[in-house]
């Protein structure tokens, strides 16, 4: 197994008139495969809304000395983005040592919310993801694991600073995480570093820099019992989950993006406590949605194939589990279902657009993004009702076999549906993919819950 060592050294200073982490040095030592490229990173992602950080020129060397290289496009490793590869111009002798500095993103004028995977600073620190901060080793086999050690050097940060990775934690000079990981495992991580505050209890960690204009500790306390309930419901009792708050310098805010066992959630620096008065329910709903992504998962490398399930099944469970667990009333649950299915889906101008067509326009017209959520949620609810009526079990049977780190395939779902509901079940699935609007009973989600 190849070995990879990563050392992250954040630097403290001023960035856009903020005292914060204003740069981060990255060093990597890797035993490369013979095939080129040796390393890779995303170039343009999500319609240009999530760029790789600005960086100093990459320095590369091996046992002989400086290792010249060329950077050029490679076939994409993810349907939402383009990739570039780092190609050594001669055969490397021994391990390759790479170092570069990356800088927090400077948002363009008029910027509005987008996926939260980018490398962003705010007063007292920054957060981001492995995908948009690390130039990672390339492998033709995406399932190839590397013996990996990631360390932080916080010696240049103020006393009391912390560094939190969704795969682990370290203090000054400590190990962030170690284990055997694929490139994608390392890309699909989230982190925060700087002078941060935290809520940490029973496997749930919430991290932020400046106090947001709402009671984050109180919200975390409300989420904690739901997190415990979900872990037991999905039979993942040892699960830990980390939430990183991000302070947007614009409004509106309120976005969220998930990685395995973690997510980044945003609020606006322009918001006041009055803006959140009476709106706590919506924020908690986003929190629970992103947390629930941990369990119902389907491969979605070709965006659209699995989005309906990743988002729709998550919407179904994040709405119903609080009700089943006694944390939400039937009235509150009915209100959420009406918004998610009727307002965001059935009244959406793109409600009849096929699953595979939606990704082509969803970053030009954000209304299209809502369709897979409501469509998938309604399909899951109808499928669950049919299974129950015919005494064929529950979709929970297949959901529990997978998670965000082990997503099911589209074919596995089709096989499950055919086994349980036969050809009629497959036809319902096909109709959902094609964008057909189904009929359903008003009490589909239970006798106490109404969809008006």
C-alpha positions as CSV (number, residue, x, y, z in Angstrom):
1,X,0.0,0.0,0.0
2,X,1.3,3.4,-1.0
3,X,2.1,5.9,1.8
4,X,0.9,9.5,2.0
5,X,2.0,12.1,4.6
6,X,0.3,15.5,4.8
7,X,1.3,18.4,7.0
8,X,-0.9,21.5,7.1
9,X,0.5,24.8,8.5
10,X,-2.0,27.6,8.7
11,X,-0.6,31.2,8.9
12,X,-2.1,34.0,10.9
13,X,-2.4,37.6,9.7
14,X,-4.8,40.1,8.0
15,X,-7.1,39.1,5.2
16,X,-9.6,41.6,3.8
17,X,-9.3,43.7,7.0
18,X,-9.9,40.6,9.2
19,X,-7.6,39.0,11.7
20,X,-7.7,35.4,10.7
21,X,-5.9,32.6,8.9
22,X,-4.7,34.3,5.8
23,X,-2.9,31.4,4.1
24,X,-2.1,27.7,4.6
25,X,1.1,25.9,3.6
26,X,0.5,22.3,2.5
27,X,3.3,19.7,2.3
28,X,2.8,16.2,1.1
29,X,5.1,13.2,0.7
30,X,3.8,10.4,-1.5
31,X,5.1,7.2,-3.2
32,X,3.6,7.6,-6.6
33,X,2.3,5.0,-9.1
34,X,4.2,4.7,-12.4
35,X,1.2,6.0,-14.3
36,X,0.8,9.8,-14.8
37,X,-0.5,12.1,-13.5
38,X,1.0,11.8,-10.0
39,X,-1.5,14.4,-8.5
40,X,-4.8,16.0,-9.3
41,X,-7.2,18.7,-8.2
42,X,-10.6,20.1,-9.3
43,X,-10.4,23.1,-11.6
44,X,-14.0,24.4,-12.3
45,X,-16.8,23.1,-10.2
46,X,-20.6,23.6,-9.9
47,X,-20.8,26.0,-12.9
48,X,-17.8,28.0,-11.7
49,X,-19.2,28.7,-8.3
50,X,-16.6,26.7,-6.3
51,X,-13.0,27.3,-7.5
52,X,-9.8,25.7,-6.2
53,X,-7.9,28.2,-4.1
54,X,-5.4,30.7,-5.4
55,X,-2.0,29.2,-4.7
56,X,1.8,29.8,-4.8
57,X,3.7,27.9,-7.5
58,X,3.8,24.2,-6.5
59,X,7.3,22.9,-5.7
60,X,8.0,19.3,-6.4
61,X,11.1,17.2,-5.7
62,X,12.3,13.6,-5.2
63,X,15.5,11.9,-4.1
64,X,17.4,13.3,-7.1
65,X,16.3,16.9,-6.6
66,X,13.8,19.3,-8.3
67,X,11.2,17.4,-10.3
68,X,9.8,19.4,-13.2
69,X,6.2,18.9,-14.0
70,X,3.3,20.0,-16.3
71,X,-0.3,20.8,-15.3
72,X,-3.0,20.0,-17.8
73,X,-6.6,18.8,-18.0
74,X,-7.5,15.2,-17.2
75,X,-10.8,13.3,-17.5
76,X,-13.2,14.4,-14.8
77,X,-13.4,12.4,-11.6
78,X,-16.8,14.0,-10.7
79,X,-19.7,15.0,-13.0
80,X,-20.0,18.4,-11.3
81,X,-16.5,19.6,-12.1
82,X,-13.4,19.5,-14.3
83,X,-10.0,18.3,-13.2
84,X,-6.4,19.0,-13.8
85,X,-3.4,16.6,-13.3
86,X,0.2,17.2,-12.2
87,X,2.4,15.3,-14.6
88,X,6.1,14.8,-13.7
89,X,8.3,15.3,-16.7
90,X,10.7,12.5,-15.7
91,X,10.3,9.3,-13.7
92,X,10.4,10.0,-10.0
93,X,13.1,8.5,-7.8
94,X,11.5,7.5,-4.5
95,X,8.8,9.5,-2.8
96,X,7.7,12.8,-4.2
97,X,7.7,15.8,-1.9
98,X,5.2,18.5,-2.8
99,X,4.7,21.9,-1.2
100,X,2.5,24.9,-2.0
101,X,0.6,27.7,-0.2
102,X,-3.1,28.3,-0.7
103,X,-5.1,31.5,0.0
104,X,-8.7,32.0,1.2
105,X,-11.2,32.8,-1.6
106,X,-11.9,36.4,-2.4
107,X,-15.6,36.5,-3.4
108,X,-16.5,38.4,-6.5
109,X,-18.8,41.4,-6.3
110,X,-22.4,40.5,-6.1
111,X,-21.7,37.0,-5.1
112,X,-24.5,34.8,-3.7
113,X,-24.6,31.4,-2.1
114,X,-23.3,28.3,-3.7
115,X,-22.0,24.9,-2.5
116,X,-20.0,25.4,0.7
117,X,-17.0,23.3,-0.3
118,X,-14.7,26.3,-1.1
119,X,-11.7,27.5,1.1
120,X,-13.2,30.5,2.9
121,X,-12.0,32.8,5.7
122,X,-13.8,34.9,8.3
123,X,-12.7,36.7,11.5
124,X,-10.7,34.3,13.7
125,X,-10.3,31.4,11.2
126,X,-11.4,29.5,8.1
127,X,-13.1,26.3,6.9
128,X,-13.2,24.3,3.8
129,X,-12.9,20.8,2.4
130,X,-10.1,18.4,1.3
131,X,-11.4,18.6,-2.3
132,X,-10.9,22.3,-2.5
133,X,-7.6,22.7,-0.6
134,X,-5.5,19.6,-1.2
135,X,-3.7,18.6,-4.4
136,X,-4.2,14.8,-3.9
137,X,-2.5,11.7,-5.4
138,X,-4.1,10.4,-8.5
139,X,-5.0,6.8,-9.1
140,X,-6.8,5.1,-12.0
141,X,-8.5,3.0,-9.4
142,X,-10.7,5.3,-7.3
143,X,-11.0,2.6,-4.6
144,X,-7.2,2.3,-4.1
145,X,-6.4,3.1,-0.5
146,X,-3.2,4.9,0.8
147,X,-1.7,4.6,4.3
148,X,-2.3,8.2,5.3
149,X,-1.2,10.4,8.1
150,X,-2.4,14.0,8.2
151,X,-0.8,16.4,10.8
152,X,-1.4,20.1,11.7
153,X,1.3,22.6,12.7
154,X,-0.5,25.3,14.6
155,X,2.6,27.0,16.0
156,X,1.9,30.2,14.0
157,X,-1.6,30.6,15.4
158,X,-2.8,32.4,18.5
159,X,-2.8,30.5,21.8
160,X,-5.9,28.3,22.2
161,X,-6.4,27.8,18.4
162,X,-7.8,24.5,17.3
163,X,-7.9,22.5,14.0
164,X,-10.8,20.1,13.5
165,X,-11.1,17.7,10.6
166,X,-14.2,15.6,10.0
167,X,-11.9,12.6,10.1
168,X,-10.2,13.6,13.4
169,X,-8.8,16.4,15.5
170,X,-5.4,17.8,16.5
171,X,-3.9,20.6,18.5
172,X,-0.5,22.2,17.9
173,X,1.8,19.6,16.3
174,X,-0.6,16.7,16.7
175,X,-2.0,14.1,14.4
176,X,-5.2,15.2,12.6
177,X,-6.0,11.6,11.5
178,X,-4.3,8.5,10.3
179,X,-5.7,5.5,8.5
180,X,-6.1,3.9,5.1
181,X,-8.0,6.2,2.8
182,X,-8.8,6.7,-0.9
183,X,-8.4,10.0,-2.8
184,X,-12.1,10.5,-2.6
185,X,-12.1,9.8,1.2
186,X,-9.6,12.6,1.7
187,X,-11.4,14.9,-0.7
188,X,-14.8,14.3,1.0
189,X,-13.7,15.8,4.4
190,X,-14.4,19.1,6.0
191,X,-12.3,21.1,8.4
192,X,-12.0,24.3,10.4
193,X,-9.0,26.0,11.9
194,X,-8.4,29.1,14.1
195,X,-9.8,30.6,17.3
196,X,-13.0,28.7,17.4
197,X,-15.8,28.0,19.8
198,X,-17.5,24.6,20.2
199,X,-20.4,22.5,21.4
200,X,-19.3,18.9,21.9
201,X,-21.4,16.2,23.4
202,X,-22.1,12.5,22.8
203,X,-20.5,12.5,19.4
204,X,-22.1,15.7,18.1
205,X,-19.7,18.6,17.5
206,X,-20.6,22.1,16.4
207,X,-17.8,24.7,15.6
208,X,-17.9,28.4,14.9
209,X,-15.7,31.5,15.2
210,X,-17.7,34.6,16.0
211,X,-21.1,34.2,17.7
212,X,-23.9,33.9,15.2
213,X,-27.1,36.0,15.6
214,X,-28.9,33.1,17.0
215,X,-28.5,30.7,20.0
216,X,-26.3,28.1,18.4
217,X,-25.8,26.2,21.7
218,X,-29.5,26.1,22.4
219,X,-30.1,24.8,18.8
220,X,-27.4,22.1,19.3
221,X,-29.0,21.0,22.5
222,X,-32.3,20.5,20.6
223,X,-30.6,18.6,17.8
224,X,-28.7,16.3,20.1
225,X,-31.6,14.0,21.1
226,X,-32.6,13.8,17.4
227,X,-29.1,12.8,16.5
228,X,-29.2,10.1,19.2
229,X,-32.5,8.8,17.9
230,X,-31.3,8.8,14.2
231,X,-28.2,6.8,15.1
232,X,-30.3,4.1,16.7
233,X,-32.9,4.2,14.0
234,X,-30.2,3.6,11.3
235,X,-28.3,1.2,13.6
236,X,-25.1,3.3,13.6
237,X,-24.8,3.9,17.3
238,X,-21.1,4.8,17.3
239,X,-21.5,7.6,14.7
240,X,-20.0,11.0,15.3
241,X,-21.1,14.1,13.4
242,X,-19.5,17.5,13.0
243,X,-21.0,20.8,11.9
244,X,-18.9,23.8,10.8
245,X,-20.7,27.2,10.8
246,X,-19.6,29.6,8.1
247,X,-20.2,33.4,8.3
248,X,-21.2,34.7,4.8
249,X,-20.4,38.4,4.0
250,X,-23.6,38.7,2.0
251,X,-27.3,38.0,2.2
252,X,-29.4,35.9,1.7
253,X,-27.4,33.1,3.3
254,X,-28.6,29.8,4.8
255,X,-26.9,27.2,2.6
256,X,-25.6,23.8,3.7
257,X,-23.3,21.3,2.1
258,X,-22.6,17.8,3.4
259,X,-19.7,15.4,3.4
260,X,-19.5,12.0,5.3
261,X,-20.4,12.6,8.9
262,X,-20.1,16.4,8.6
263,X,-21.5,19.5,7.0
264,X,-20.9,23.3,6.6
265,X,-23.9,25.5,7.2
266,X,-24.0,29.2,6.6
267,X,-25.5,32.4,8.0
268,X,-25.1,36.0,7.0
269,X,-22.9,38.5,8.8
270,X,-25.6,41.1,7.9
271,X,-28.3,39.2,9.9
272,X,-29.4,40.4,13.3
273,X,-31.1,38.4,16.1
274,X,-34.4,39.9,15.0
275,X,-33.9,38.3,11.5
276,X,-33.9,34.9,13.2
277,X,-36.8,35.6,15.6
278,X,-39.4,32.9,15.0
279,X,-37.3,31.4,12.2
280,X,-35.4,28.9,14.4
281,X,-37.5,25.9,13.0
282,X,-36.1,26.5,9.4
283,X,-32.5,26.6,10.6
284,X,-33.0,23.4,12.6
285,X,-34.6,21.8,9.6
286,X,-31.5,22.5,7.5
287,X,-29.4,21.1,10.3
288,X,-31.3,17.9,10.5
289,X,-31.4,17.5,6.8
290,X,-27.6,17.7,6.4
291,X,-27.1,15.4,9.4
292,X,-29.5,12.8,8.0
293,X,-27.5,12.7,4.7
294,X,-25.1,10.4,6.7
295,X,-27.4,7.4,6.1
296,X,-29.6,7.3,2.9
297,X,-27.1,7.4,0.1
298,X,-26.9,6.4,-3.6
299,X,-24.0,6.8,-6.0
300,X,-24.5,10.0,-8.0
301,X,-21.2,10.4,-10.0
302,X,-23.4,11.1,-13.0
303,X,-25.5,13.8,-11.4
304,X,-29.2,13.1,-11.6
305,X,-28.9,9.3,-11.3
306,X,-28.9,9.3,-7.6
307,X,-29.8,12.9,-6.6
308,X,-33.5,12.0,-6.3
309,X,-32.6,9.4,-3.6
310,X,-29.8,11.2,-1.8
311,X,-31.9,14.3,-1.4
312,X,-35.4,12.8,-1.5
313,X,-34.8,10.0,1.0
314,X,-33.0,12.4,3.2
315,X,-36.0,14.8,3.1
316,X,-38.3,11.9,3.9
317,X,-36.3,10.8,6.9
318,X,-35.3,14.2,8.2
319,X,-39.0,15.2,8.2
320,X,-40.5,12.0,9.6
321,X,-37.9,10.9,12.2
322,X,-38.5,14.0,14.4
323,X,-42.2,13.2,14.2
324,X,-41.8,9.4,14.9
325,X,-39.5,10.2,17.8
326,X,-41.9,12.6,19.4
327,X,-39.7,15.7,18.7
328,X,-42.2,17.4,16.3
329,X,-46.0,17.6,16.2
330,X,-48.3,16.3,13.4
331,X,-49.2,20.0,12.7
332,X,-45.5,21.0,12.4
333,X,-44.7,18.0,10.3
334,X,-47.7,18.6,7.9
335,X,-46.5,22.2,7.4
336,X,-43.0,21.0,6.5
337,X,-44.3,18.3,4.1
338,X,-46.6,20.9,2.4
339,X,-43.6,23.2,1.8
340,X,-41.3,20.5,0.6
341,X,-43.7,18.7,-1.7
342,X,-46.4,21.1,-2.7
343,X,-44.5,24.5,-2.8
344,X,-41.0,23.4,-3.8
345,X,-42.0,20.5,-6.1
346,X,-45.5,20.4,-7.4
347,X,-45.7,24.2,-7.9
348,X,-42.2,24.3,-9.4
349,X,-42.0,25.2,-13.1
350,X,-39.5,22.3,-13.6
351,X,-41.6,19.7,-11.9
352,X,-41.9,17.5,-15.0
353,X,-38.3,17.7,-16.1
354,X,-36.6,14.3,-16.1
355,X,-33.9,13.6,-13.5
356,X,-31.0,13.6,-15.9
357,X,-32.0,16.9,-17.5
358,X,-32.2,18.9,-14.2
359,X,-28.4,19.1,-13.7
360,X,-28.0,20.8,-17.0
361,X,-29.9,23.9,-15.8
362,X,-29.8,23.8,-12.0
363,X,-27.0,26.3,-11.6
364,X,-28.6,28.7,-14.1
365,X,-32.0,28.6,-12.4
366,X,-31.8,27.5,-8.8
367,X,-35.5,26.6,-8.7
368,X,-34.6,23.4,-10.6
369,X,-32.5,22.2,-7.7
370,X,-35.6,21.8,-5.5
371,X,-37.3,19.3,-7.8
372,X,-35.2,16.1,-6.9
373,X,-35.8,16.8,-3.2
374,X,-39.6,16.9,-3.4
375,X,-39.9,14.3,-6.2
376,X,-37.7,11.8,-4.4
377,X,-39.4,12.4,-1.1
378,X,-42.9,11.8,-2.6
379,X,-41.7,8.7,-4.5
380,X,-40.1,7.3,-1.3
381,X,-43.3,7.9,0.7
382,X,-45.5,6.3,-2.0
383,X,-43.1,3.3,-2.2
384,X,-43.0,2.9,1.5
385,X,-46.8,2.9,1.6
386,X,-47.1,0.3,-1.1
387,X,-44.6,-2.0,0.7
388,X,-46.6,-1.6,3.9
389,X,-49.9,-2.3,2.2
390,X,-48.6,-5.5,0.6
391,X,-46.7,-6.7,3.6
392,X,-43.4,-6.5,1.8
393,X,-41.3,-4.8,4.5
394,X,-39.7,-1.4,4.3
395,X,-37.1,0.6,2.3
396,X,-35.3,0.8,5.6
397,X,-34.0,-2.8,4.8
398,X,-31.8,-1.5,2.0
399,X,-31.1,1.9,3.5
400,X,-29.5,0.3,6.6
401,X,-27.1,-1.7,4.4
402,X,-25.5,1.5,3.1
403,X,-24.4,4.9,4.2
404,X,-22.8,8.0,2.7
405,X,-19.4,6.2,2.9
406,X,-20.9,3.1,1.2
407,X,-23.7,4.3,-1.1
408,X,-26.0,1.9,-2.9
409,X,-26.0,1.8,-6.7
410,X,-28.9,2.7,-8.9
411,X,-29.1,-1.0,-10.0
412,X,-29.3,-2.2,-6.4
413,X,-32.4,0.0,-5.9
414,X,-34.0,-1.3,-9.0
415,X,-33.3,-4.9,-8.0
416,X,-34.8,-4.2,-4.5
417,X,-37.9,-2.7,-6.0
418,X,-38.4,-5.5,-8.5
419,X,-37.9,-8.1,-5.8
420,X,-40.5,-6.4,-3.6
421,X,-43.0,-4.9,-6.0
422,X,-42.4,-6.5,-9.3
423,X,-42.8,-4.9,-12.7
424,X,-45.3,-2.4,-11.4
425,X,-42.7,-1.2,-8.9
426,X,-40.1,-0.7,-11.7
427,X,-42.7,1.2,-13.8
428,X,-43.3,3.6,-10.9
429,X,-39.6,4.1,-10.6
430,X,-39.3,4.8,-14.3
431,X,-42.1,7.3,-14.2
432,X,-40.4,9.1,-11.4
433,X,-37.1,9.3,-13.4
434,X,-39.0,10.6,-16.4
435,X,-40.6,13.4,-14.3
436,X,-44.2,12.2,-14.3
437,X,-46.4,13.7,-11.6
438,X,-48.0,10.9,-9.5
439,X,-51.3,10.7,-7.7
440,X,-51.3,10.2,-4.0
441,X,-53.6,10.2,-1.0
442,X,-53.7,13.2,1.3
443,X,-52.9,11.1,4.3
444,X,-49.9,9.4,2.6
445,X,-47.6,10.2,5.4
446,X,-49.9,9.0,8.2
447,X,-53.4,9.5,9.5
448,X,-52.5,12.6,11.5
449,X,-50.6,14.3,8.8
450,X,-52.3,16.0,5.8
451,X,-50.9,17.3,2.5
452,X,-53.3,20.1,1.5
